[in-house]
Amino acid sequence: MTMTQPSSKYRRGDVVLVLFPNSNLRSAKTRPAVVVQADNLQTGLAQLIIAMITSNLARANHPSRVLVFRATPEGQLAGILTDSVVMTDNLATVMETEITRVIGQLAMDNTDIALHHTLGLPARAQ
């Protein structure tokens, strides 16, 4: 018998509103985040790997973080309400049921570079 894998309605690069866990794992806050896991990962679990998005611009200027300006085309497509920082050094795995909705889409080029830094992955061939 073949196990049917659930197919996620979320895609890599989706900017979502989600109940994001604080690092103490005892509390959480609804905030934007970007889906960073591969499409069709098919783990058999209804969960997603996401990167936190913060409006605290003091957290920018690190190779693991990506600054996104609201007024740019990228910021407009992402659906963010203010200039923000994608923090690939703050990842979480959350159940899909904790996602409120998709608010936009983020191009993953800069986020992929930041993820490579965060995870210590070798540089990709161009």
C-alpha positions, 0 to 999 in steps of 0.5 A, spaced: 500 500 500 502 506 498 502 512 503 499 518 499 503 524 501 499 531 503 500 536 498 501 543 501 497 549 498 503 553 500 509 554 496 517 556 497 517 564 497 510 565 499 510 570 505 505 568 510 502 571 516 503 565 522 503 564 529 511 564 529 514 561 536 519 565 540 526 562 541 523 560 548 518 556 545 513 558 550 510 563 547 509 566 540 507 572 536 503 572 529 508 575 524 510 575 517 514 569 515 517 567 508 516 559 506 523 557 505 522 549 504 522 546 497 516 545 494 513 538 494 518 536 500 513 531 501 515 529 508 508 526 510 507 532 515 503 538 514 508 543 516 513 548 513 520 551 514 519 558 515 524 564 516 521 570 520 520 577 518 521 583 522 520 590 522 526 591 526 531 594 521 537 594 527 537 587 525 539 588 518 546 588 516 548 581 517 550 576 511 544 571 514 539 577 513 535 580 507 533 587 507 526 588 504 524 595 502 516 596 502 516 601 497 520 597 492 517 592 487 519 586 491 516 589 497 510 591 494 509 583 491 511 581 498 505 584 501 509 587 507 506 593 511 513 596 513 521 596 511 523 589 513 528 584 514 528 576 512 532 573 518 534 566 515 538 565 522 531 565 525 528 559 522 522 555 525 518 549 523 510 550 524 504 546 522 500 549 516 494 550 521 498 556 524 498 560 518 493 565 517 494 567 510 498 568 504 500 576 504 505 576 498 510 573 494 518 574 495 523 573 490 528 568 493 535 570 490 537 574 496 534 569 501 537 563 498 544 567 499 543 568 506 540 561 507 547 559 504 551 563 509 546 561 515 547 553 514 554 554 512 552 551 505 558 551 499 557 556 494 553 554 488 555 554 481 553 560 477 
